[in-house]
Amino acid sequence: MLAGIRTFSKSIFAKIIFGVIALSFVIWGLNASMLNLGTSREVAEIGSQKITPVELDRAFQRSVQNMQNMFGPNFNQQQAIQMGLLNNTVQSLVSQKILREDAKNIGIGISDEAVRDQIFSSDSFKDPTTGQFSRDRFLQALYQAGYTENEFINGVRGDMMSQQVVSSLTNPATVPDIMARQIVAYRNEQRSGSFFTLNKDEFADIPVADDATLRAYHEENAAQFTAPESRNVTLATLSAADLISTVTVTEDEIADAYAQRQAEFQTPEKRTVEQILFSPNEEQTAREAYKRLQEGADFMTVAKEDANMDEAMVKLGQFTANDILPDLSDATFSLDEGGISEPVETALGWHIIRVSSITPGSTQSLDEVRDIIVDGLKQFKAEDAIYDLAATFDEELGAGTPIEDAARDVGAKTYKLDGVVRGEGLAGQDVDGADEINAKIFELENGEESFLEETASGTRYVVRVENVTPSALRPFDEVRDEVVAAWTAEERQRLMMEKAEELAGNINTSGADLATLASEDGADVRETGLTRRTGRGLADDVNPAIAAALFTLEDGKAKAIQTGEDVMIVKLDEIQAADINTADAAPVNDELKEALNEDILAQYLNYLNEEISVSVNNSVINELYQPTAAN
């Protein structure tokens, strides 16, 4: 999950949601003076700025939505609150407002042109094929992130204001060159060694321990031989999928459904759009450019000369009427092919639109989509029937009718399941929603029956726990073979490590030759080649633990290590220290500088927290989210 969060935090949306503050150092707390807004209904007041309940909720819901995009729809608001995302959103908004208030006090302003350039240069809005700004991707991205265009533009402007403050603080940070070089030298040191794996054949026949030893092992490792709690249950399921094969549809129903769903089978008209965009204060310039176009000037030439736009910025791509910005839709779809619009105003400025080509819409015939229509009708009828059957099923169960009888009356499937274990499905039965049903089974007491429940995919079910077998250590006689196998494996590893440590000791104390020891053991020596601490340089089939071992040894010394079932003797043969004077310290310098910058910014935020009045109203936040958290 953390990897997903880090990926998201690099996007332009995260920068607007969280301002320019990295998640890693939005850690300052809210002191007592910050927690009193009297009767105010604002979430927070930061100098002359406010965080309204609507602003917090939209930012928080965007955060939740982004998490759902990464981790699936089951990630909910309650989970977000529990993991601290709500608190993080509040603190991030406060930090963002503090920096913006500071920028405002200093007198920093950002021009419309600078905001436009920032948006156009964002990779989030570039066509992956052309690498240029795409209006289509821009609008889709804003929609998916939950922003209006004005809200996003204002967010970018505020972020750029804050960034100027941040840049003035962090750019001067420097790192001592010698420190960076020493770190690089540490990372770049290389070592090589040799190793061999003990021959397992010598340890193939381990004498079986006596019963007293095995019984003691059985008790000392009880968790390994304990049977989990299991339950025997009666289950009944009712699903639309079970009814579809019995459903029939008529030709009249197919024709009616096609007529009702015809919009689904239509490919809308698309238009290839080009635009010249002028900033909000350049209406007159836009109208003069339009006049030139009417007089026959080349569209691309006017774009370059009057708006300083290159071809990639002018060509927006294909749009349907629903895809393009609403303010531009009417103008775009009222033009003939090759037509040019008069200047149209949006929040981004003044647009002159040209439609370079039109792809007419089309409609699939009934014959082409017949299977889709029929399947949809059957699914609908089955679900409709299930609704009534489920109501009848629920009534019968509520009246005390046994599960088996109620299930038979409505055509539900019944199962007798023995040995159901928590988290392990339904005893091998392939039932829709098995994991959800399994969880419900272990919410019930012995002899208890559930209500009629419904899985996420729509299967209705009811389950009764018939018997509970508690978790218990299985008798020794029942698991003796398992105990023997486990004890033997552990004894084998112990004996192998004992021998390996003895051989490594021979190398370290008496200078024994590794190759000779390997030969006597019937093993082959392998060379590691030069490797770094991370294992970089090792062959793919060499365990990185060998590299780790090399960097714990003195030159010429050896040690025994265990990797899985293998036991090895590793010897260090060569150390190649990195030259501190020629080390490329730039990457490490950047890492350290970034860490210093984060510390500086965190300290500056703490300073602003004292200088700028900040009040956070927890009662408003609790009112907004406490009911949700309690559900």
C-alpha positions in Angstrom: 0.0 0.0 0.0 2.8 2.4 0.8 4.2 2.1 -2.7 0.8 3.0 -4.1 0.6 6.0 -1.8 4.0 7.2 -2.9 3.1 6.8 -6.5 0.0 8.9 -6.0 1.8 11.5 -4.1 3.9 12.4 -7.1 0.9 13.3 -9.3 -0.2 16.8 -10.0 -3.5 16.0 -8.1 -1.6 15.1 -5.0 0.3 18.4 -5.2 -3.0 20.3 -5.2 -4.6 18.1 -2.5 -1.6 18.2 -0.3 -0.1 21.5 -1.5 3.6 21.4 -1.8 4.0 19.6 1.5 5.4 16.1 1.4 3.4 13.6 3.4 6.6 12.6 5.2 6.9 15.9 7.1 3.3 17.1 7.7 3.7 16.0 11.3 3.4 19.2 13.3 0.7 18.9 15.9 -2.3 21.1 16.8 -1.6 22.9 20.0 -4.3 24.1 22.4 -4.5 27.6 20.9 -5.4 26.1 17.6 -8.5 24.2 18.8 -11.0 26.9 19.5 -13.2 28.6 16.9 -16.0 29.4 19.3 -19.3 29.2 17.4 -17.7 29.3 13.9 -18.8 26.6 11.5 -15.6 26.6 9.6 -13.2 23.7 9.7 -10.2 26.0 10.2 -9.1 29.6 9.9 -5.6 30.4 8.8 -4.9 34.1 8.9 -7.3 35.6 6.3 -8.1 32.2 4.8 -10.6 29.5 5.7 -11.1 25.8 5.2 -14.8 25.2 4.9 -16.5 21.9 5.6 -17.2 21.6 1.9 -13.6 22.2 1.0 -12.4 19.6 3.5 -15.0 17.0 2.5 -14.2 17.4 -1.2 -10.5 17.1 -0.5 -11.0 14.0 1.7 -13.4 12.4 -0.7 -10.9 12.9 -3.5 -8.3 11.2 -1.3 -10.6 8.3 -0.6 -11.5 8.0 -4.3 -7.9 8.0 -5.3 -7.2 5.2 -2.8 -10.2 3.3 -4.2 -8.7 3.7 -7.7 -5.5 2.1 -6.5 -6.8 -0.5 -4.0 -10.3 -1.3 -5.2 -13.8 -0.2 -4.3 -13.8 -2.0 -1.0 -11.5 0.7 0.4 -14.0 2.8 2.3 -14.2 6.1 4.2 -14.0 4.3 7.6 -10.8 2.6 6.6 -9.4 6.0 5.4 -10.3 7.6 8.8 -8.7 4.7 10.7 -5.5 4.9 8.7 -5.2 8.6 9.4 -6.1 9.9 6.0 -8.7 12.4 7.3 -6.3 13.9 9.9 -3.6 14.0 7.2 -6.0 15.8 4.8 -6.8 18.4 7.5 -3.1 19.0 8.3 -2.2 19.1 4.7 -4.9 21.7 3.9 -3.7 23.8 6.9 -0.1 23.6 5.8 -1.1 24.5 2.3 -3.1 27.5 3.6 -0.3 28.6 5.8 2.1 28.7 2.9 -0.4 30.5 0.7 -1.1 33.0 3.5 2.7 33.6 3.8 3.0 34.0 0.0 0.1 36.5 0.1 1.7 38.5 3.0 5.0 38.6 1.1 3.2 39.9 -2.0 3.8 36.9 -4.4 1.5 36.7 -7.4 1.2 34.3 -10.3 0.1 35.3 -13.8 -2.5 33.6 -15.8 0.1 32.7 -18.4 2.3 31.0 -15.8 -0.7 29.0 -14.6 -1.5 27.9 -18.2 2.1 27.0 -18.9 2.2 24.9 -15.7 -1.0 23.0 -16.7 0.2 22.5 -20.3 3.5 21.1 -19.2 2.1 18.5 -16.7 2.7 14.9 -17.8 -0.7 14.0 -16.3 -2.4 15.9 -19.2 -0.1 14.8 -22.1 -1.2 12.4 -24.8 1.0 9.3 -24.4 1.4 9.1 -28.2 2.4 12.6 -29.0 3.7 13.7 -25.7 1.8 16.9 -26.0 -1.0 18.5 -23.9 -4.4 16.8 -24.5 -7.6 18.7 -23.7 -9.4 15.3 -23.6 -7.0 13.9 -21.0 -7.1 17.2 -19.0 -10.9 17.1 -18.7 -11.1 13.4 -18.0 -8.4 13.7 -15.3 -10.2 16.6 -13.6 -13.5 14.6 -13.7 -11.8 11.5 -12.2 -10.1 13.5 -9.5 -13.3 15.4 -8.6 -12.2 18.9 -9.5 -14.1 21.6 -11.3 -12.0 23.5 -13.8 -12.0 26.7 -11.8 -11.2 24.8 -8.6 -8.2 23.1 -10.2 -6.9 26.3 -11.8 -7.1 28.1 -8.5 -5.4 25.2 -6.8 -2.5 25.3 -9.3 -2.2 29.0 -8.8 -2.0 28.7 -5.0 0.4 25.8 -5.3 2.7 27.9 -7.5 2.6 30.7 -5.0 3.5 28.4 -2.2 6.2 26.8 -4.3 7.9 30.2 -4.6 8.1 30.4 -0.9 9.4 26.9 -0.6 12.0 27.3 -3.3 13.4 30.4 -1.6 13.9 28.4 1.5 15.1 25.1 0.2 17.3 25.9 -2.8 20.2 27.3 -0.7 20.6 23.9 1.2 24.0 22.4 0.7 25.6 19.1 1.7 29.3 18.7 2.6 31.0 17.1 -0.4 33.1 14.9 1.8 30.0 13.4 3.5 28.4 12.6 0.2 31.6 11.0 -1.1 32.0 8.9 2.0 28.5 7.6 1.6 29.1 6.8 -2.1 32.3 5.0 -1.3 30.5 2.9 1.3 27.8 2.0 -1.2 30.3 1.4 -4.0 32.7 -0.9 -2.2 32.8 -4.3 -3.9 33.8 -7.6 -2.6 34.2 -11.0 -4.1 34.3 -14.4 -2.5 33.8 -18.1 -3.0 31.4 -20.6 -1.5 30.0 -24.1 -1.6 26.8 -25.7 -0.5 27.1 -28.7 1.9 26.2 -32.0 0.3 22.9 -33.0 1.8 23.4 -36.7 1.0 25.5 -37.0 4.1 22.5 -36.0 6.2 19.9 -38.1 4.3 19.5 -40.7 6.9 18.8 -39.1 10.3 17.9 -41.7 12.9 14.4 -41.3 14.3 14.3 -40.0 17.8 12.8 -42.0 20.6 9.2 -41.3 21.6 10.1 -39.3 24.6 12.0 -36.8 22.4 9.3 -36.7 19.8 6.5 -36.2 22.4 8.5 -33.3 23.9 9.0 -31.8 20.4 5.2 -32.2 19.8 4.4 -30.2 23.0 7.2 -27.5 22.5 5.9 -26.9 19.0 2.2 -27.2 19.7 1.1 -24.4 17.2 2.6 -26.5 14.4 0.4 -29.5 15.2 -2.8 -27.7 16.4 -6.0 -28.2 14.3 -7.8 -24.9 13.7 -11.4 -24.5 14.9 -13.8 -26.0 12.3 -17.5 -25.8 11.8 -20.2 -28.0 10.2 -22.9 -25.9 8.6 -26.0 -26.0 6.5 -26.0 -23.4 3.7 -28.7 -22.4 1.2 -28.0 -20.0 -1.7 -30.2 -18.2 -4.1 -28.7 -16.4 -7.2 -29.9 -15.0 -10.5 -27.2 -17.0 -12.2 -29.0 -20.2 -11.2 -32.2 -19.0 -12.9 -30.9 -17.6 -16.2 -31.0 -21.0 -18.0 -34.7 -21.2 -17.2 -35.6 -17.8 -18.5 -37.1 -17.2 -22.0 -37.5 -14.0 -23.9 -39.8 -13.1 -26.9 -39.0 -11.3 -30.1 -41.2 -8.4 -29.0 -39.2 -8.1 -25.8 -36.0 -8.1 -27.7 -37.2 -5.4 -30.1 -38.4 -3.2 -27.2 -35.1 -3.6 -25.3 -33.2 -2.7 -28.4 -35.2 0.5 -28.8 -34.7 1.4 -25.2 -31.0 0.7 -25.2 -30.3 2.0 -28.7 -28.1 4.8 -27.3 -25.7 2.2 -26.0 -25.1 0.9 -29.5 -24.5 4.2 -31.1 -21.0 5.6 -31.8 -21.3 9.3 -31.4 -20.0 11.8 -33.9 -16.4 12.8 -33.3 -14.7 15.9 -34.3 -11.0 16.6 -34.6 -10.4 19.9 -32.9 -7.7 22.5 -33.0 -7.5 25.6 -30.9 -5.7 28.9 -30.4 -5.8 29.8 -26.8 -5.3 33.4 -25.4 -5.2 34.3 -21.7 -8.2 35.7 -20.0 -7.1 39.4 -20.4 -6.4 39.0 -24.2 -9.9 39.2 -25.6 -9.0 42.0 -28.0 -5.9 40.0 -29.2 -8.1 37.0 -29.8 -10.6 39.0 -31.8 -7.9 40.5 -34.0 -6.5 37.0 -34.6 -10.0 35.8 -35.5 -10.3 38.6 -38.0 -7.0 37.6 -39.6 -8.3 34.0 -40.0 -11.5 35.3 -41.6 -9.3 37.2 -44.0 -7.5 33.9 -45.0 -4.5 33.7 -42.7 -3.2 30.2 -41.9 -4.5 28.8 -38.6 -1.2 27.4 -37.5 0.7 30.6 -38.4 -1.7 32.7 -36.4 -1.4 30.3 -33.5 2.4 30.6 -33.5 2.6 34.4 -34.2 -0.3 35.7 -32.0 -0.4 33.1 -29.2 3.1 31.6 -29.2 1.7 28.1 -29.5 3.4 25.2 -31.3 1.6 22.6 -33.4 1.3 20.0 -30.6 -0.4 22.6 -28.3 -2.9 23.6 -31.1 -4.0 20.1 -32.0 -6.2 18.8 -29.3 -7.4 15.5 -30.9 -10.8 14.0 -31.3 -13.8 14.8 -29.1 -17.5 13.8 -28.8 -20.0 16.4 -27.7 -19.9 14.9 -24.2 -16.1 14.8 -23.9 -15.2 18.4 -24.7 -15.4 21.2 -22.2 -19.1 22.3 -21.9 -18.2 25.9 -22.7 -16.7 24.8 -26.0 -19.2 22.1 -27.0 -21.8 24.3 -28.7 -19.2 26.3 -30.7 -17.4 23.1 -31.7 -20.4 21.1 -32.8 -22.1 23.9 -34.6 -19.2 24.3 -37.1 -18.9 22.6 -40.5 -15.8 20.7 -41.4 -13.0 23.2 -41.7 -15.0 25.8 -39.9 -13.5 28.3 -37.4 -15.4 29.7 -34.4 -15.4 33.2 -33.0 -13.5 33.6 -29.7 -15.1 31.6 -26.9 -14.4 32.5 -23.3 -13.7 29.8 -20.6 -11.8 29.9 -17.3 -8.6 29.2 -19.1 -9.0 32.2 -21.4 -10.2 32.9 -25.0 -10.4 30.0 -27.4 -10.6 30.0 -31.2 -11.7 26.6 -32.4 -11.2 24.9 -35.8 -12.8 21.6 -36.7 -10.4 20.0 -39.1 -12.4 16.8 -39.6 -15.7 15.1 -38.7 -16.2 11.4 -38.2 -20.0 10.7 -38.5 -21.7 8.7 -35.8 -23.1 5.2 -36.4 -25.6 2.7 -34.9 -25.2 -1.1 -34.6 -28.1 -3.1 -35.9 -30.3 -5.4 -33.8 -28.8 -8.4 -35.5 -25.3 -7.2 -34.5 -26.2 -6.9 -30.8 -28.9 -9.5 -30.5 -26.8 -11.7 -28.1 -26.1 -8.7 -25.9 -29.8 -7.8 -25.7 -30.9 -11.4 -25.0 -28.3 -11.8 -22.3 -29.3 -8.5 -20.7 -33.0 -9.4 -20.8 -32.4 -12.8 -19.2 -30.3 -11.3 -16.5 -32.9 -8.7 -15.8 -35.7 -11.2 -15.6 -33.7 -13.5 -13.4 -32.8 -10.7 -11.0 -36.5 -9.6 -11.0 -37.5 -13.1 -10.2 -34.8 -13.4 -7.5 -36.2 -10.3 -5.8 -39.6 -11.9 -5.3 -38.1 -15.3 -4.5 -35.8 -13.8 -1.9 -38.8 -12.0 -0.3 -40.6 -15.3 -0.1 -37.5 -17.1 1.2 -37.1 -14.4 3.9 -40.7 -14.7 5.0 -40.5 -18.4 5.3 -37.3 -18.3 7.3 -38.8 -15.6 9.5 -41.8 -17.8 10.2 -39.5 -20.5 11.5 -39.4 -22.8 8.4 -36.2 -24.9 8.4 -33.6 -23.8 5.9 -33.9 -27.0 4.0 -37.7 -26.7 3.5 -37.6 -23.0 2.7 -34.9 -23.5 0.2 -36.8 -26.3 -1.5 -39.9 -24.1 -1.8 -38.0 -21.3 -3.7 -35.6 -23.5 -5.6 -32.5 -22.5 -3.6 -29.4 -24.7 -3.5 -28.6 -26.4 -0.2 -25.2 -27.6 1.0 -24.1 -29.7 4.0 -20.5 -28.5 4.7 -18.3 -30.3 7.2 -15.0 -29.0 8.5 -15.2 -25.3 7.4 -12.1 -23.5 8.6 -11.9 -19.7 9.1 -10.5 -18.0 6.0 -10.4 -21.2 3.9 -13.6 -20.9 1.9 -16.4 -23.5 2.1 -14.8 -26.9 2.4 -13.9 -27.1 -1.3 -17.3 -26.1 -2.6 -17.4 -23.5 -5.4 -20.0 -21.1 -4.2 -20.3 -17.4 -5.2 -19.1 -15.2 -2.4 -17.4 -18.0 -0.5 -15.1 -15.8 1.5 -18.0 -13.5 2.6 -20.1 -16.5 3.6 -17.1 -18.0 5.5 -16.7 -14.8 7.4 -20.4 -14.8 8.3 -20.1 -18.5 9.5 -17.5 -17.5 12.1 -19.7 -14.6 13.4 -22.3 -17.1 14.5 -22.5 -19.1 17.7 -23.0 -22.9 17.7 -26.6 -23.7 16.7 -27.2 -20.1 15.5 -28.7 -19.3 12.1 -28.0 -16.1 10.1 -30.6 -13.8 8.6 -31.0 -13.9 4.8 -27.8 -12.2 3.7 -26.5 -11.0 0.4 -23.0 -11.2 -1.0 -21.4 -8.3 -2.9 -22.3 -9.9 -6.2 -25.9 -10.4 -5.3 -26.2 -14.0 -4.1 -28.7 -14.4 -1.2 -27.8 -16.9 1.4 -28.7 -18.2 4.8 -26.4 -20.4 7.0 -26.8 -22.4 10.2 -23.9 -23.6 12.4 -24.6 -27.2 13.2 -21.5 -28.0 15.2 -18.2 -26.3 16.3 -15.0 -28.3 16.8 -12.7 -26.1 18.9 -9.1 -25.5 18.0 -7.0 -28.1 19.8 -3.6 -29.7 19.8 -4.0 -32.9 17.8 -3.0 -36.1 19.8 0.5 -37.2 19.4 -0.5 -40.6 18.1 -2.6 -38.9 15.4 0.2 -36.7 14.1 3.2 -38.9 14.9 4.4 -39.0 11.3 4.2 -35.2 11.0 6.1 -34.8 14.2 8.8 -37.2 13.0 9.1 -35.3 9.7 9.3 -31.9 11.4 11.8 -33.1 14.0 14.0 -34.8 11.4 14.1 -31.7 9.1 15.0 -29.5 12.1 17.7 -32.0 13.3 19.1 -32.2 9.7 19.5 -28.4 9.6 21.1 -28.4 13.0 23.6 -31.0 12.1 24.4 -29.3 8.8 25.0 -25.9 10.5 27.1 -27.6 13.1 29.4 -29.1 10.4 29.4 -25.9 8.3 30.5 -23.9 11.4 33.2 -26.4 12.1 34.5 -26.1 8.5 34.4 -22.3 8.6 36.3 -22.5 11.8 39.0 -24.6 10.2 39.5 -21.9 7.5 39.6 -19.1 10.1 41.9 -20.7 12.6 44.1 -23.0 10.7 44.0 -21.6 7.2 42.2 -24.7 5.6 41.6 -24.4 1.9 38.0 -23.9 0.9 38.3 -25.9 -2.4 39.8 -28.9 -0.5 37.0 -28.8 2.0 34.4 -28.7 -0.8 36.1 -31.6 -2.6 36.1 -33.7 0.5 32.4 -33.0 0.9 31.6 -33.8 -2.7 30.6 -30.2 -3.5 31.7 -27.7 -6.1 33.1 -24.3 -5.3 31.5 -21.2 -6.9 32.9 -17.7 -7.3 30.6 -14.8 -6.5 32.4 -12.3 -8.6 32.5 -8.7 -7.5 29.3 -7.7 -5.7 28.0 -4.8 -3.7 26.2 -4.8 -0.4 22.8 -5.1 -2.2 23.8 -8.2 -4.0 24.2 -6.3 -7.3 26.7 -8.2 -9.4 25.7 -11.7 -8.2 24.4 -14.3 -10.6 20.6 -14.6 -10.7 20.8 -18.0 -9.0 23.0 -16.8 -6.1 21.2 -15.9 -2.9 21.7 -12.2 -1.9 22.4 -13.5 1.6 25.8 -14.5 0.4 26.6 -10.8 -0.5 25.4 -9.8 3.0 27.7 -12.4 4.5 30.7 -11.2 2.5 30.3 -7.7 4.0 30.5 -9.0 7.5 33.8 -10.8 7.0 37.4 -9.9 7.3 39.6 -10.6 4.3 40.3 -14.3 4.0 37.8 -15.3 6.7 34.7 -17.5 6.3 31.4 -18.1 7.9 28.4 -20.6 7.7 25.0 -19.4 6.6 21.7 -21.0 6.0 19.4 -20.1 3.1 16.2 -22.1 3.1 17.2 -25.7 3.3 20.7 -25.1 2.0 23.7 -24.6 4.3 26.8 -22.9 2.8 30.3 -21.9 3.7 31.2 -18.4 2.4 34.7 -17.1 2.3 35.8 -13.5 1.5 38.6 -13.4 -1.1 38.9 -9.8 -2.2 37.9 -6.3 -1.1 37.8 -3.4 -3.7 37.3 -0.2 -1.8 35.8 2.6 -3.7 38.0 5.7 -4.3 36.5 8.5 -2.3 38.3 11.0 -4.4 36.7 9.9 -7.7 33.3 8.9 -6.4 30.3 10.5 -8.2 28.7 12.1 -5.3 25.9 13.9 -7.2 23.1 11.3 -6.6 23.8 11.1 -2.9 24.2 14.8 -2.7 20.7 15.2 -4.2 19.3 12.7 -1.7 20.9 14.5 1.3 19.8 17.8 0.0 16.2 16.7 -0.4 16.3 15.4 3.2 17.7 18.8 4.4 15.1 20.7 2.4 12.4 18.7 4.1 13.8 19.5 7.5 14.1 23.2 6.7 10.5 23.3 5.3 9.2 21.5 8.4 10.9 24.1 10.7 9.6 27.0 8.6 6.1 25.6 8.9 6.5 25.4 12.6 7.6 29.0 12.6 4.6 30.1 10.5 2.4 28.1 12.8 3.4 30.5 15.5 3.4 33.7 13.4 0.1 33.1 11.5 -3.1 32.6 13.5 -4.3 29.0 13.0 -7.5 27.7 14.5 -8.9 24.2 13.8 -12.4 23.3 14.8 -12.5 19.6 15.7 -16.1 19.7 16.6 -17.1 20.5 13.0 -14.8 17.7 11.8 -16.3 15.3 14.2 -19.8 16.3 13.2 -18.9 15.7 9.5 -17.4 12.3 10.0 -18.2 10.8 13.4 -21.5 9.3 12.2 -19.7 7.6 9.4 -17.0 6.4 11.6 -19.6 4.9 14.0 -21.4 2.9 11.3 
